[in-house]
Amino acid sequence: MLVYRLRRILIMKKTVSIILPCYKEEASLPLYFKAVDEAIKNIRNQYDFTFILVNDGSTDKTLEVMEKLYEERDDITYLSFSRNYGQNAALSAGLDACTSDFAITMDVDLQDPVTLIPEMLHALDEEGYDLVNPHRADRKSDSFFKRTTAAAFYNAINKLEGREVLPRNVNAFRGFNRRAYEAVKALPEKDRFVINEISAVGFRAKTIDIVRGERSAGESKYTVKKMFDYAFSLLSSGTSKPLYTPLIASLCFLAFSSFAFLAFLVFFVLGNVGISAFSLSWVSPCFILTGVFLGLSLLGSFLGIYGIYLHNILINTRERPTYVIALKKERSEKNRVK
């Protein structure tokens, strides 16, 4: 509190880091900075902005564009991975590099509206929220398939856990104060999934309704396969409830098997006493086939569920790094050179 008051007295600017994961965004980057400069021009007297760009192993000219922006501007820090690690690794690297009073994570393609940045900072700075969650109030721009599967997924995972594990229609566009992003950074996961981790740390959050824009350039990097991989990662890292599924399923199948056993036992006895309707010629094969089918189905579902969780155990116990940085240039280094 004393530091806050002294800062006010000395009229020191608070610092803001905007973290931008970039994968094949050579065309989007210049358009982003043109838009964001306009959006924050009226609050630059209050905040000192640093843009942390993370090149996620792009195979186009994204890194060259970052280097050019770095030379032209005095508010850029950029990291470049040795290969493509994915959005969550890029977000993690950006947060790890962040030391500002506030942090904002967002996409560089302008689908996350830069015009919301002043409102987010007002909520974090003036209203005292720890987190800001921009919420997609309208998904009409998405395909019917994407809208339907997204709604079904959010409903399923939140109902499964019995609480809101994932805020509905909230993505990686978030605002943090230092306490919040430091708590996320302190989590020990190796296979980082930042969206889940933000929900896990809690804190006081404000939700703001937004409408996502169209991409400024390029094409979406989320194929159907990536969407399903993303959903399964969210499921396995966001809730442990499926671990109870084998037990529940086993009890259900045990009850069914017990009933079926007693029924076929009665049929067997009736068949042996000469009642033709219960001939063993059809009772025995049906019983065997039903038992084999149920057993294989049960085994397959168990192995599938255990496979998801064993994958997470493997990732988090082999202690591989979340990402490897091949090149890093910090704003502070550039300023010292000058």
Secondary structure as UniProt FT lines:
FT   HELIX           2..10
FT   STRAND          14..22
FT   TURN            26..27
FT   HELIX           28..40
FT   TURN            41..46
FT   STRAND          47..55
FT   HELIX           62..72
FT   STRAND          76..81
FT   HELIX           87..97
FT   STRAND          102..105
FT   HELIX           114..116
FT   HELIX           117..125
FT   STRAND          131..136
FT   TURN            140..141
FT   HELIX           144..161
FT   TURN            168..169
FT   STRAND          174..177
FT   HELIX           178..186
FT   HELIX           194..201
FT   STRAND          205..210
FT   HELIX           224..238
FT   HELIX           241..244
FT   HELIX           245..272
FT   TURN            273..274
FT   HELIX           276..278
FT   HELIX           280..317
FT   STRAND          325..329
FT   HELIX           331..337
//
